[in-house]
Amino acid sequence: MSEHNETTEDQLIEGRRSKHEAVLSSGGYPHRFDRTDLAADLHTRFNDLEPAAVTDERVSVAGRLMLHRSFGKLQFGTLQDVSGTIQLFVDRKTAGRDVAEEFATFDLGDWIGAGGLVMTTKRGELSIKVDELDLLQKSLRPLPDKWHGLHDVEQRSRRRYVDLIVNQEARAVAMTRAKIVSELRDQFCRRGFIEVETPILLHQATGAIARPFVTEHNALDVEMYLRIATELYLKRLVIGGMERVFEIGRIFRNEGIDATHNPEFTMLEAYQAFADFRDIMELIEKVFVGVARAAGGGVDIVYQGRELHLGGPYRRATLTELVSERVGTEVSLDTPVESLRTHARDAGVEYEDDWSAARLLSEIYEEAVEASIWEPTFVTHQPIEVSPLSRRNADDPRLADRFELVIAGSEYANAFSELNDPDDQRARFETQAAAREAGDEAAHPIDEDYLLALEYGLPPTGGLGIGVDRLVMLLTDQAHIREVILFPTLRPEHGAAE
């Protein structure tokens, strides 16, 4: 029977606090504990132990008490550590009266240490035959009743520490995320990329088209911005002779929150000298294969009930080809604007009267095409108008040597051959600056220092950005980004300090 059904939460907390005060008055809690084994390791080592067996191997374990059952002189508990769970078996005859009575006073959620012999019950469940116990820290608040993860998704995100205690899936996602990030790092390091760190506080928010967060540096008495990308600083390093660089870091964009966007997110950006966007396609295919395998699912996965193959080669299609498929007729930058407006209306895409053919094609793609792409697809050759940092295509300078990797209706990577002509870059910055003057807060400012750096010479370079959070979503089968970020951005609770 649940303790919550017998008394109120306030009474439960009061009772736990009384026990806590008793521990403090009798000397307090241990400062450390010698643990010999994790639960998962014990299950691996003794997986073939026969039922009703008692070994002569003594171990000590530590974790939270998650379940407690009493059957007269026999008590059973479930201890949970970072690796999994192990059963505790307390027999008053062998453990002794003091140990048995102490175990009976423990509450669910308490941190405890236990020592004893490895055994199996008659049903074959691996257990520790406990003869030593330590209360390492009292849990003053009871765990929620019948917890299988909070049903209130927002509370799960706000109280992630509780979610992790009781929700096995939340713990698994967090662990898998760590494996994914580690593998991403290894994939680039093995290919000769150097991991670097670039500034987060900037005098200008550059490297992407996005609205920044604004702050104030008191000592310098200047307005500063949280970075919206690491791109321009990483390319400065390539100019400086660091031919292969990457960074895994937090990015901040003052924009909306939805299933695939959080204002604070993790991005991997990498730049490779003497490469172009086609080389980067091959790189990404290899990296994604390695990361998928490290995550444990292999290259054939199921995402939201549908199968996906990540093994490559991925489809390559131009943006105009995909828009043409969607509208049912061939379109391009040469298609009359009025015809593109008609296609936009038919596709349910809203537009402004002053939009160019390039902007219309881009919006039709983003609003009516991207979400329908399921298998991994490199969407290539976006209009240069919406690609202010990309190199022009040699055959059609109105297009960029750029691609976005789209999987299951979302963008997972953005990459291109880097623009290394300082005069062309200045002209594009000036176009963006005009848009800012006209009220577009997301338009790119003119970065004079970066233009100066370009005049020292950026070699032919391929660059990419990978959305780490979305990749974790894909490889852990999560539909919302808040499930893969331990502490997502939320509105303050009512009554909280703002």
C-alpha positions in Angstrom: 0.0 0.0 0.0 1.3 3.4 -0.8 2.3 5.7 2.0 0.5 8.5 0.2 -2.9 6.8 0.7 -2.4 6.6 4.5 -1.4 10.1 5.4 -1.0 13.6 3.9 2.2 14.7 2.2 2.8 17.3 5.0 2.6 14.5 7.6 4.9 12.4 5.6 7.5 15.2 5.4 7.1 15.8 9.1 7.8 12.2 9.9 10.8 12.1 7.6 12.2 15.2 9.2 11.8 13.7 12.6 14.0 10.7 11.5 16.4 13.2 9.9 16.8 15.1 13.2 17.3 11.9 15.0 20.2 11.0 12.7 21.8 14.4 13.2 21.5 14.3 16.9 23.2 10.8 17.0 26.2 11.9 15.0 25.0 12.6 11.5 25.4 11.0 8.1 28.6 9.3 6.8 30.8 11.6 4.7 31.6 8.8 2.2 30.9 5.2 1.5 33.0 2.4 0.0 31.0 0.9 -2.8 32.5 -2.2 -4.5 30.1 -2.8 -7.3 27.3 -1.3 -9.5 24.0 -3.1 -9.9 24.5 -3.7 -13.6 28.0 -5.2 -13.1 26.6 -7.6 -10.6 23.9 -8.7 -13.0 26.6 -9.3 -15.6 28.9 -11.2 -13.4 26.2 -13.5 -11.8 23.8 -13.8 -14.7 24.1 -17.6 -14.6 23.7 -18.1 -10.9 21.2 -20.8 -10.0 18.0 -20.1 -8.0 18.3 -20.3 -4.2 22.1 -20.0 -4.4 24.3 -18.1 -1.9 27.8 -17.2 -2.9 30.8 -16.5 -0.7 31.4 -13.2 -2.5 30.9 -10.1 -0.4 30.0 -6.8 -2.0 28.8 -3.4 -1.1 26.3 -1.3 -3.1 24.8 2.1 -2.7 21.9 4.0 -4.2 18.3 5.0 -3.6 15.7 2.8 -2.0 12.9 2.6 -4.5 10.8 -0.3 -3.2 10.3 -1.9 0.2 8.3 -4.9 1.1 8.0 -6.7 4.4 6.9 -10.3 5.1 7.3 -10.8 8.8 11.0 -11.6 9.4 11.8 -11.2 5.7 12.2 -7.8 4.0 12.9 -7.0 0.4 14.1 -3.7 -1.1 15.0 -2.4 -4.5 18.1 -0.3 -4.6 18.7 1.9 -7.6 22.1 3.2 -8.7 23.3 4.9 -11.8 23.5 1.6 -13.7 20.2 0.0 -12.7 18.7 -1.9 -9.8 19.5 -4.7 -7.4 17.3 -6.4 -4.8 18.2 -6.2 -1.2 17.3 -9.3 0.9 17.1 -8.8 4.7 16.5 -11.9 6.8 16.2 -11.1 10.5 17.8 -14.4 11.4 21.0 -13.8 9.5 21.1 -10.0 9.3 20.4 -9.5 13.0 17.7 -7.6 14.8 19.4 -4.2 14.7 19.9 -4.3 10.9 16.4 -5.6 10.3 14.8 -2.9 12.5 17.0 -0.2 10.9 15.9 -1.3 7.4 12.3 -1.1 8.4 12.7 2.6 9.2 14.0 3.5 5.8 11.8 5.5 3.5 11.5 5.3 -0.3 13.9 7.7 -1.9 16.5 7.4 0.9 20.1 7.1 -0.1 21.5 3.9 1.5 24.6 1.7 1.5 24.3 -2.0 2.0 26.8 -4.8 2.4 26.4 -8.6 2.2 26.8 -11.8 0.2 25.6 -12.2 -3.4 22.7 -14.6 -3.6 19.6 -15.5 -5.6 16.1 -16.0 -4.2 14.0 -19.1 -4.9 12.6 -17.4 -7.9 16.1 -16.7 -9.2 16.2 -13.0 -8.6 19.8 -11.7 -8.0 20.0 -10.1 -4.5 22.3 -9.0 -1.8 21.9 -10.9 1.5 22.3 -7.8 3.6 24.0 -7.8 7.0 25.3 -4.2 7.0 23.4 -1.0 6.4 24.1 2.7 6.3 21.7 5.5 5.9 23.7 7.9 3.7 21.1 10.7 3.4 17.4 10.9 4.2 15.0 11.9 1.5 12.8 14.5 3.2 10.2 14.5 0.5 8.3 11.4 -0.6 8.4 10.4 -4.3 5.1 11.0 -6.1 2.7 8.1 -5.8 2.7 5.5 -8.6 5.4 7.4 -10.4 6.1 6.4 -13.9 7.4 9.8 -14.9 5.2 12.8 -14.2 2.0 12.9 -16.3 2.4 16.7 -16.4 5.1 17.2 -19.0 6.0 20.7 -17.8 6.5 19.4 -14.2 8.8 16.7 -15.5 10.9 19.4 -17.2 10.8 21.7 -14.1 11.6 18.9 -11.6 14.1 17.0 -13.8 15.9 15.8 -10.7 12.7 13.9 -9.6 12.0 12.8 -13.2 15.5 11.2 -13.3 15.0 9.4 -10.0 11.9 7.6 -11.0 11.7 7.6 -14.8 13.9 5.0 -16.4 13.4 6.4 -19.9 14.5 9.9 -18.8 17.7 8.4 -17.4 18.3 6.4 -20.5 17.9 9.5 -22.8 20.3 11.4 -20.6 22.9 8.6 -20.8 22.4 8.1 -24.5 22.9 11.9 -25.1 26.3 11.6 -23.4 27.3 8.8 -25.7 26.2 10.7 -28.7 28.1 13.8 -27.8 31.2 11.8 -26.9 31.0 9.9 -30.3 30.5 13.2 -32.2 33.7 14.5 -30.6 35.6 11.3 -31.3 34.4 11.2 -34.9 35.9 14.7 -35.6 39.1 14.2 -33.5 39.9 11.0 -35.3 39.7 12.9 -38.6 42.3 15.4 -37.5 39.9 18.2 -36.3 41.0 20.3 -33.4 38.4 21.1 -30.7 38.4 24.8 -29.8 36.4 27.2 -27.7 35.1 30.6 -29.1 33.5 33.5 -27.3 29.9 33.4 -26.0 29.6 37.1 -25.2 30.0 39.1 -28.4 29.9 42.8 -29.4 27.9 41.6 -32.5 25.7 38.6 -32.9 27.1 37.1 -36.1 27.3 33.8 -38.0 23.6 33.2 -38.6 20.3 34.9 -39.4 18.6 35.0 -36.0 17.5 37.3 -33.3 20.0 37.5 -30.4 19.7 37.9 -26.6 21.0 41.3 -25.5 22.9 41.9 -22.3 25.1 44.6 -20.7 28.7 44.4 -19.7 28.9 46.7 -16.6 32.7 47.0 -16.4 33.1 47.9 -20.1 29.7 49.8 -20.2 28.8 48.3 -23.5 25.9 46.3 -24.9 26.8 42.7 -25.7 25.0 39.7 -27.2 25.0 36.0 -26.6 26.3 34.2 -29.6 23.9 32.8 -32.2 26.6 30.8 -33.9 30.3 30.0 -33.7 30.8 30.2 -37.4 32.8 33.4 -38.0 35.2 32.8 -35.1 35.9 29.3 -36.3 36.6 30.5 -39.8 39.0 33.1 -38.3 40.9 30.1 -37.0 41.1 28.5 -40.4 42.4 31.8 -41.7 45.0 31.6 -39.0 46.2 28.2 -40.2 44.2 25.8 -38.1 43.0 23.9 -41.1 40.4 21.6 -39.3 38.6 22.9 -36.3 35.3 22.2 -34.5 33.4 23.2 -31.4 30.5 21.7 -29.5 28.9 24.5 -27.7 25.7 26.2 -26.5 24.0 28.6 -28.9 21.4 31.2 -27.9 18.6 32.5 -30.1 15.9 34.8 -28.9 13.1 33.0 -30.8 10.1 30.8 -30.2 9.8 27.5 -28.4 8.3 24.4 -30.0 8.9 20.7 -30.5 12.2 21.2 -32.3 13.4 24.6 -30.9 14.7 25.8 -27.6 16.3 29.2 -27.1 19.4 27.6 -25.6 20.6 24.7 -27.6 23.7 22.7 -28.5 25.4 22.9 -31.9 28.5 21.3 -33.4 30.2 23.4 -36.0 33.2 22.2 -38.0 35.4 23.7 -40.7 37.7 21.9 -43.1 40.2 23.7 -45.3 40.6 22.6 -49.0 37.1 20.9 -48.9 33.8 21.9 -50.5 30.2 21.1 -49.6 30.3 17.8 -51.4 33.2 16.6 -49.2 31.1 17.7 -46.2 28.2 15.5 -47.4 30.4 12.5 -47.3 31.8 13.5 -43.9 28.3 13.8 -42.4 27.2 10.4 -43.7 30.1 8.8 -42.0 29.7 10.7 -38.8 26.0 9.9 -38.6 26.6 6.2 -39.1 29.2 6.2 -36.3 26.9 8.2 -33.9 23.9 6.0 -34.6 25.9 2.9 -33.8 27.2 4.5 -30.6 23.7 5.3 -29.5 22.9 1.6 -29.6 20.3 1.5 -32.3 22.4 0.9 -35.4 21.7 2.5 -38.7 18.2 1.1 -39.1 16.0 2.8 -36.5 12.4 3.5 -35.8 11.4 7.1 -35.2 7.9 7.9 -34.0 6.6 4.5 -35.4 8.3 4.8 -38.8 11.4 3.1 -40.1 14.5 5.1 -41.0 17.7 4.0 -42.6 20.7 6.1 -41.6 23.4 4.0 -43.4 23.6 6.1 -46.6 24.1 7.1 -49.2 21.5 9.8 -48.7 19.4 11.3 -51.4 20.7 14.5 -53.0 18.1 16.9 -54.4 18.1 20.6 -55.1 15.6 22.9 -53.4 14.0 23.8 -56.7 13.6 20.1 -57.6 11.8 19.4 -54.3 9.6 22.5 -54.7 8.8 21.4 -58.3 7.8 18.0 -57.1 5.5 19.6 -54.5 3.7 22.1 -56.9 3.5 19.6 -59.8 5.4 21.6 -62.3 9.0 22.7 -62.9 9.9 25.9 -61.2 13.1 27.8 -60.7 14.5 31.3 -60.1 13.5 32.1 -63.6 9.8 31.3 -62.9 7.7 34.6 -63.0 7.1 35.9 -59.5 3.3 35.9 -60.1 3.4 32.2 -60.9 5.4 31.5 -57.7 2.8 33.5 -55.7 0.1 31.3 -57.2 2.0 28.2 -56.1 2.5 29.7 -52.7 -1.2 30.4 -52.3 -2.1 26.9 -53.5 0.3 25.4 -50.9 -1.1 27.6 -48.1 2.1 29.6 -47.8 1.7 33.3 -46.8 4.0 35.8 -48.5 4.8 39.5 -48.7 4.2 41.5 -51.9 7.9 42.5 -52.2 9.3 39.0 -52.0 11.6 37.9 -54.8 11.5 34.6 -56.6 14.3 33.3 -54.4 12.4 34.2 -51.2 9.2 32.7 -52.5 10.9 29.4 -53.5 12.6 29.2 -50.1 9.3 29.8 -48.2 7.4 27.3 -50.2 10.1 24.8 -49.4 10.2 25.5 -45.7 6.5 25.7 -45.2 5.2 23.1 -47.6 8.0 20.7 -48.5 10.5 20.1 -45.7 8.1 18.5 -43.2 7.2 15.8 -45.8 10.8 14.6 -46.3 11.3 11.4 -44.3 14.4 9.5 -45.4 17.7 11.4 -45.0 18.0 13.9 -47.8 20.6 16.5 -48.7 18.6 19.5 -49.9 21.1 21.5 -52.0 21.6 24.8 -53.8 19.6 27.2 -51.8 19.2 30.7 -53.2 22.2 33.0 -52.4 19.7 35.5 -51.1 19.0 33.4 -48.1 22.6 32.1 -47.8 24.7 35.2 -46.8 27.8 33.2 -45.8 27.9 30.6 -48.6 30.0 30.4 -51.7 28.3 31.0 -55.0 27.6 28.1 -57.4 29.9 28.3 -60.4 27.1 27.4 -62.9 24.5 29.6 -61.4 25.8 32.4 -59.2 22.2 33.0 -57.9 22.5 29.7 -56.0 24.8 28.7 -53.1 27.0 25.6 -52.9 25.1 24.7 -49.8 22.9 21.9 -48.4 20.7 21.1 -45.5 20.3 17.6 -44.2 16.7 16.8 -43.6 15.5 13.7 -41.8 11.9 12.9 -40.6 10.8 16.4 -41.6 13.4 18.4 -39.6 16.8 19.9 -40.4 19.7 18.2 -38.8 22.7 19.9 -40.4 23.4 23.0 -42.5 26.6 23.1 -44.5 28.2 24.9 -47.4 31.3 25.8 -49.3 32.4 28.9 -47.4 32.4 32.3 -49.0 36.0 33.5 -49.1 35.8 36.5 -51.3 35.9 39.5 -49.0 34.3 41.9 -51.5 31.4 39.6 -52.1 31.0 39.0 -48.4 31.0 42.8 -47.8 28.3 43.3 -50.4 26.1 40.6 -48.8 26.6 42.0 -45.3 25.5 45.4 -46.7 22.4 43.8 -48.1 21.7 42.2 -44.7 22.4 45.6 -43.0 19.8 47.2 -45.2 17.3 44.6 -44.1 18.2 45.4 -40.4 17.6 49.1 -41.0 14.2 48.2 -42.5 13.3 46.4 -39.2 14.5 42.8 -39.7 16.1 42.1 -36.2 17.3 38.7 -37.4 19.3 40.0 -40.4 23.1 39.7 -40.2 25.1 42.8 -39.1 28.3 43.9 -40.9 31.3 42.3 -39.1 34.2 44.5 -40.0 36.8 42.4 -38.1 35.7 39.3 -40.0 35.9 41.2 -43.3 39.4 42.2 -42.3 40.3 38.6 -41.5 39.0 37.5 -44.9 41.4 39.9 -46.6 44.3 37.9 -45.1 42.9 34.9 -47.1 40.5 32.0 -46.3 41.4 28.9 -48.3 38.7 26.9 -50.0 36.8 25.6 -47.0 33.8 23.4 -46.3 31.8 24.1 -43.1 28.9 22.5 -41.3 26.6 22.8 -38.3 24.9 19.9 -36.7 22.0 20.3 -34.3 23.0 18.1 -31.4 19.6 18.2 -29.6 17.7 17.2 -32.7 20.1 14.3 -33.4 19.6 13.1 -29.8 15.8 13.3 -30.4 16.2 11.2 -33.5 18.4 8.5 -31.9 16.3 8.2 -28.7 12.9 8.4 -30.5 11.7 11.6 -28.8 9.1 13.8 -30.4 9.9 17.0 -28.3 13.2 18.7 -27.7 12.5 19.2 -24.0 12.9 15.5 -23.6 16.5 15.6 -24.6 17.6 18.8 -22.8 17.9 18.2 -19.1 16.8 21.7 -18.2 14.8 23.2 -21.1 13.8 26.9 -21.1 10.4 27.4 -19.4 8.3 30.3 -18.3 8.8 31.0 -14.5 6.2 29.3 -12.3 3.5 31.6 -10.9 4.9 33.3 -7.8 8.5 32.6 -8.7 11.0 35.4 -8.6 11.5 37.0 -12.0 
